[in-house]
Amino acid sequence: MKVKKFEAPTMPEAMSQVRKELGNEAVILNSKEIQKGGFLGLFRKTNIQVIAAIDPQPKMEEHESKPKQMYDNFSKKTEQGFNMSSMNTKENDDIKKEIQELRTMMEQQSNQFTLYPAPLQKLYESLLNQELSKTKSKELIDPLVEKYYLTQKQMTNQMAEEMLREELHQHLQTIPLGGIDFSKQFVHIVGPTGVGKTTTIAKIAAEAVLKHKKKVAFITTDTFRIAAIDQLKTYAKILDVPIEVAYNLDDYKKARETFQNYDLVLVDTAGRNFRDPKYVKELQKVVDFTEDLETYLVLSITSKVKDLDEIFSQFSTVPLKKLIFTKVDETSQYGGMLELVLKHKVGVAYLTNGQNVPDDIKEASIDQILNRIVGEGSYE
């Protein structure tokens, strides 16, 4: 093991020296303030002394030798081609016991190694459980390590959570969050099938009519499903707003002219398998995205992280304003949302958590996201 002493005016500078010389795997053995220089006890400077260590070749032999030997023995037996049914009971039991011991030791060994001190390791594993990637999780936890040592290792789980919230807050400060601001007259709602676009449109419309007293209208280009047209017509009747059905680009343009004098026109689009680029191209044939409007992509928060990213990428040719995440009440894992937002620096307009119109919709905010990633995830 290599042990070295470092001195610097501040702890961050000392930690920087440690990382530079010993790397990120170094372990802090001790840290303290020391007095240096001065004359006759006056004008002495306070420095930070850190003792750090690193094992260039971690001694894993004790943990590895036995399972490795067991594995080699078992492999040799496998290569020889033994027949479990032809063995006597004792031999059979010995093989099963050997396999179980090997599995148990391997599991124990894998659990011995952690990346961070206990409170931070707990947060790191929590982020992974939220389905946030290892890369992004480390990006959020790494800056907290230095703060951990500055607290003289007295950090509680609550303190660690609060520091993670602060770190996340900094990352989200540059992300545009919040609902429709009525700066654009026409708002397109796009997304894959089954994510709840039509219901989300009804919620946005209800809020605009009831809360903001806006003059609202609907246009639907979702002519693939008759049920979708009927559903939006039902909402239109309840809210007392007009609706036009557009089967092609000409119909869409006529509908826009019809609703020229409205404050907000919400455009429902067909939900299709948007992993296939041709469906986005078909959408562009029906809706003119070059006009003065905003487009919001609706995604289900219950979707796999990889699927969310693929769907977002398919819409890269469409100028997206923000995202809307639905089905927030159907999961406890929100890492996919955070991963997508931080990776693409794309904003979030709304989070929806049920079928009730207009109640089950909230404007996205930093606190709304933080409460789901850190802590109990209560819906406020």
C-alpha positions in Angstrom: 0.0 0.0 0.0 1.3 3.5 -0.9 0.7 6.1 1.8 1.5 9.8 1.3 1.1 13.0 3.2 -0.3 16.2 1.5 -0.5 19.8 2.6 -2.5 22.7 1.2 -4.2 25.9 2.4 -7.6 24.4 1.9 -9.2 21.0 1.9 -10.4 21.3 -1.8 -6.8 22.0 -2.8 -5.5 19.1 -0.7 -8.1 16.8 -2.3 -7.0 18.0 -5.7 -3.4 17.0 -4.9 -4.6 13.6 -3.7 -6.6 12.9 -6.9 -3.7 14.2 -9.1 -1.1 12.0 -7.6 -2.9 8.9 -6.3 -6.1 9.0 -8.5 -9.8 8.7 -7.6 -9.4 5.4 -5.9 -7.3 6.9 -3.0 -8.6 6.5 0.5 -8.3 9.4 3.1 -6.8 8.0 6.3 -6.6 11.2 8.3 -7.0 15.0 7.9 -6.2 17.8 10.4 -5.3 21.5 10.6 -1.7 22.4 11.1 0.1 25.7 11.9 3.1 26.6 9.7 5.6 29.5 9.5 5.3 32.7 11.5 7.6 34.6 13.7 7.6 34.2 17.5 4.2 32.7 17.3 2.8 35.4 15.2 1.5 35.4 11.6 1.3 31.7 11.5 -0.7 30.1 8.6 -3.2 27.4 9.0 -2.9 24.5 6.4 -4.8 21.3 5.9 -2.8 18.1 6.2 -4.2 15.0 4.6 -2.8 11.5 4.8 -4.0 9.4 1.8 -3.3 5.9 0.7 -3.9 3.6 -2.3 -3.2 0.0 -2.9 -1.8 -0.2 -6.5 -2.5 -4.0 -6.5 -5.5 -4.6 -4.2 -5.1 -7.8 -2.2 -8.0 -9.8 -3.5 -6.2 -13.1 -3.4 -7.8 -14.2 -0.1 -11.2 -13.5 -1.6 -10.4 -14.9 -5.0 -8.2 -17.9 -4.4 -10.8 -20.2 -3.0 -13.7 -19.4 -5.4 -11.3 -19.5 -8.3 -9.9 -22.9 -7.2 -13.5 -24.2 -6.8 -14.4 -22.8 -10.2 -11.4 -24.5 -11.8 -12.1 -27.8 -10.2 -15.7 -27.6 -11.2 -14.7 -26.7 -14.8 -12.4 -29.7 -15.0 -15.2 -31.9 -13.9 -17.5 -30.4 -16.5 -14.9 -30.9 -19.3 -14.6 -34.5 -18.3 -18.4 -34.8 -18.9 -19.8 -36.2 -15.6 -23.4 -37.6 -15.5 -25.3 -36.5 -12.4 -27.7 -39.4 -12.7 -24.9 -42.0 -12.8 -23.3 -40.7 -9.6 -24.1 -42.0 -6.2 -26.0 -39.9 -3.7 -22.9 -38.7 -1.8 -21.1 -37.6 -5.0 -24.2 -35.8 -6.2 -24.6 -34.0 -3.0 -21.0 -32.9 -2.9 -21.3 -31.4 -6.4 -24.4 -29.5 -5.5 -22.8 -28.2 -2.3 -19.7 -27.1 -4.2 -21.8 -25.2 -6.7 -23.8 -23.5 -3.9 -20.7 -22.5 -2.0 -19.1 -21.1 -5.1 -22.3 -19.0 -5.9 -22.5 -17.8 -2.3 -18.8 -16.7 -2.1 -19.0 -15.0 -5.4 -22.0 -13.0 -4.3 -20.4 -12.1 -1.0 -17.2 -11.0 -2.8 -19.1 -8.8 -5.2 -20.8 -7.1 -2.2 -17.6 -6.2 -0.5 -16.6 -3.5 -2.9 -18.2 -0.1 -2.8 -17.4 3.1 -4.6 -18.3 5.6 -1.9 -18.5 6.1 1.9 -21.7 4.5 3.3 -24.1 7.5 3.1 -23.1 8.3 -0.5 -23.0 4.6 -1.5 -26.7 4.4 -0.3 -27.6 7.4 -2.5 -25.6 6.0 -5.5 -27.5 2.6 -5.3 -30.8 4.5 -4.9 -30.1 6.4 -8.2 -29.3 3.1 -9.9 -32.5 1.6 -8.5 -34.3 4.6 -10.1 -32.9 3.3 -13.4 -30.5 6.2 -13.8 -27.4 5.2 -15.6 -24.1 4.4 -13.8 -22.4 7.3 -15.7 -25.0 9.9 -14.7 -25.3 8.5 -11.1 -21.5 8.9 -10.6 -21.7 12.4 -12.2 -24.1 13.4 -9.4 -22.4 11.6 -6.5 -18.7 12.2 -7.2 -18.9 16.0 -6.3 -20.3 15.0 -2.9 -17.2 12.9 -1.9 -15.1 16.0 -1.2 -18.0 17.5 0.9 -18.1 14.2 2.8 -14.5 14.5 4.0 -15.0 18.2 4.7 -17.6 17.2 7.3 -15.0 15.1 9.0 -17.0 12.0 8.1 -19.9 13.0 10.3 -22.4 13.0 7.4 -25.8 11.5 8.1 -28.1 10.0 5.5 -30.3 13.0 5.7 -27.3 15.4 5.2 -26.3 13.3 2.1 -29.8 13.5 0.7 -29.9 17.2 1.1 -26.5 17.6 -0.6 -27.7 15.4 -3.5 -30.8 17.7 -3.8 -28.5 20.7 -4.0 -26.4 19.0 -6.7 -29.4 18.1 -8.7 -30.8 21.6 -8.3 -27.7 23.0 -10.0 -28.0 20.6 -12.9 -31.7 21.4 -13.4 -31.4 25.2 -13.1 -30.6 25.5 -16.8 -33.4 23.2 -17.9 -36.7 25.1 -18.9 -39.5 23.8 -16.7 -43.2 24.8 -16.6 -46.4 24.7 -18.6 -47.7 26.4 -21.7 -47.3 30.2 -21.5 -49.7 31.0 -24.3 -46.9 32.8 -26.3 -47.9 30.6 -29.3 -51.4 30.2 -30.6 -51.0 26.7 -32.0 -49.7 23.9 -29.8 -49.0 20.4 -31.2 -49.1 17.3 -29.0 -47.1 14.4 -30.4 -45.9 11.0 -29.1 -46.2 7.2 -29.4 -49.4 5.3 -29.0 -50.8 4.6 -25.6 -49.1 7.4 -23.6 -52.3 9.3 -23.0 -52.0 12.3 -25.5 -55.7 12.9 -25.9 -56.4 12.9 -22.2 -53.4 15.2 -21.6 -54.8 17.6 -24.2 -58.1 17.7 -22.4 -56.3 18.5 -19.1 -54.4 21.3 -20.7 -57.5 22.7 -22.4 -59.5 22.5 -19.1 -56.8 24.4 -17.3 -56.6 27.0 -20.0 -60.4 27.5 -20.1 -61.2 27.3 -16.4 -58.1 28.8 -14.8 -56.8 31.2 -17.4 -60.1 32.0 -19.1 -58.7 31.4 -22.6 -60.6 30.8 -25.8 -59.6 27.3 -26.8 -60.2 25.0 -29.8 -59.2 21.5 -30.9 -57.8 20.1 -34.1 -57.2 16.4 -34.4 -55.2 14.6 -37.1 -55.6 11.2 -35.4 -57.8 9.7 -38.0 -56.3 6.2 -37.6 -58.5 5.6 -34.6 -62.2 6.5 -34.6 -62.3 6.2 -30.8 -59.6 8.9 -30.5 -61.8 11.4 -32.5 -64.9 10.5 -30.4 -62.9 10.8 -27.2 -61.7 14.3 -28.1 -65.2 15.3 -29.3 -66.5 14.3 -26.0 -64.0 16.5 -24.2 -64.8 19.3 -26.6 -68.5 19.1 -25.8 -67.9 19.0 -22.0 -65.6 22.1 -22.2 -67.7 23.8 -24.8 -64.9 24.2 -27.3 -65.0 23.7 -31.1 -63.1 20.9 -32.9 -62.0 20.2 -36.5 -60.8 16.9 -38.0 -57.9 17.1 -40.4 -57.4 14.1 -42.8 -54.6 15.8 -44.7 -52.4 18.9 -44.8 -55.1 21.0 -46.7 -57.7 20.1 -44.0 -55.2 21.1 -41.3 -54.5 24.5 -42.9 -58.2 25.2 -43.3 -58.7 24.4 -39.6 -56.0 26.8 -38.7 -57.7 29.5 -40.7 -61.0 28.7 -38.9 -59.4 29.2 -35.5 -57.4 32.3 -36.3 -59.0 34.3 -33.5 -58.6 31.7 -30.7 -56.1 32.1 -27.9 -55.0 28.5 -27.9 -55.5 25.7 -30.5 -54.4 22.3 -29.3 -53.6 19.8 -32.1 -53.9 16.1 -31.4 -51.8 13.8 -33.6 -51.9 10.1 -34.3 -50.1 7.8 -31.9 -47.9 5.4 -33.9 -44.8 3.3 -33.5 -42.3 6.1 -33.6 -39.3 3.8 -33.5 -39.9 3.7 -37.3 -38.8 7.0 -38.8 -41.4 6.8 -41.6 -44.2 7.6 -39.1 -42.6 10.9 -38.2 -42.4 11.7 -41.9 -46.0 10.8 -42.3 -46.8 13.1 -39.4 -45.0 15.9 -41.2 -47.3 15.4 -44.3 -50.4 16.1 -42.2 -49.0 18.8 -39.9 -47.0 21.8 -41.0 -44.2 22.2 -38.4 -42.7 25.2 -40.2 -45.5 27.5 -39.0 -45.4 29.7 -35.9 -46.3 27.1 -33.2 -45.0 24.9 -30.4 -44.7 21.1 -30.3 -44.7 19.1 -27.1 -43.7 15.4 -27.0 -45.7 13.2 -24.6 -43.9 10.2 -23.1 -44.9 7.6 -20.5 -42.6 7.7 -17.5 -43.1 3.9 -17.2 -41.3 3.3 -20.5 -37.8 1.8 -20.5 -34.9 4.3 -20.5 -33.7 3.0 -23.8 -37.1 3.4 -25.4 -37.5 6.9 -24.1 -34.2 7.9 -25.7 -35.0 6.2 -29.0 -38.4 7.9 -29.3 -36.9 11.3 -28.5 -34.2 10.8 -31.1 -36.9 10.0 -33.8 -38.4 13.4 -33.1 -35.0 15.2 -33.6 -36.3 16.5 -36.9 -39.3 18.1 -35.2 -38.6 21.3 -33.2 -39.7 20.2 -29.7 -40.5 22.8 -27.1 -40.7 20.6 -24.1 -41.7 17.1 -22.9 -44.8 16.0 -21.0 -44.5 12.9 -18.8 -47.6 10.8 -18.1 -48.4 7.9 -15.8 -46.3 9.3 -13.0 -48.6 7.5 -10.5 -47.9 4.1 -12.1 -44.2 3.8 -11.1 -41.6 4.6 -8.4 -38.7 4.8 -10.9 -38.1 8.2 -12.4 -34.5 7.9 -13.5 -35.5 7.6 -17.1 -37.1 11.0 -17.0 -34.0 12.6 -15.4 -31.6 10.8 -17.7 -33.4 12.1 -20.8 -33.7 15.6 -19.5 -30.1 16.0 -18.4 -28.7 14.2 -21.5 -30.5 16.3 -24.1 -31.0 19.5 -22.0 -34.7 19.4 -22.9 -37.4 21.0 -20.8 -40.5 19.5 -19.1 -43.9 21.1 -19.2 -46.2 18.9 -17.2 -46.3 15.7 -15.1 -49.6 13.8 -15.2 -50.7 11.3 -12.6 -54.1 9.9 -13.5 -57.1 10.0 -15.8 -59.1 12.7 -14.0 -59.7 15.9 -16.1 -58.5 18.5 -15.2 -57.1 17.5 -11.8 -54.4 15.0 -12.5 -51.8 17.3 -14.1 -49.1 19.5 -12.5 -46.7 21.9 -14.1 -43.2 20.6 -13.9 -40.7 22.3 -11.5 -37.4 21.5 -10.0 -39.1 20.5 -6.7 -41.5 18.2 -8.5 -38.6 16.3 -10.1 -36.4 16.4 -6.9 -39.2 14.9 -4.8 -39.3 11.9 -7.0 -35.6 11.3 -7.4 -34.6 12.0 -3.8 -36.8 11.1 -0.8 -40.3 9.5 -0.7 -41.4 10.9 -4.1 -44.7 12.2 -2.8 -46.9 14.0 -5.4 -47.3 17.6 -4.2 
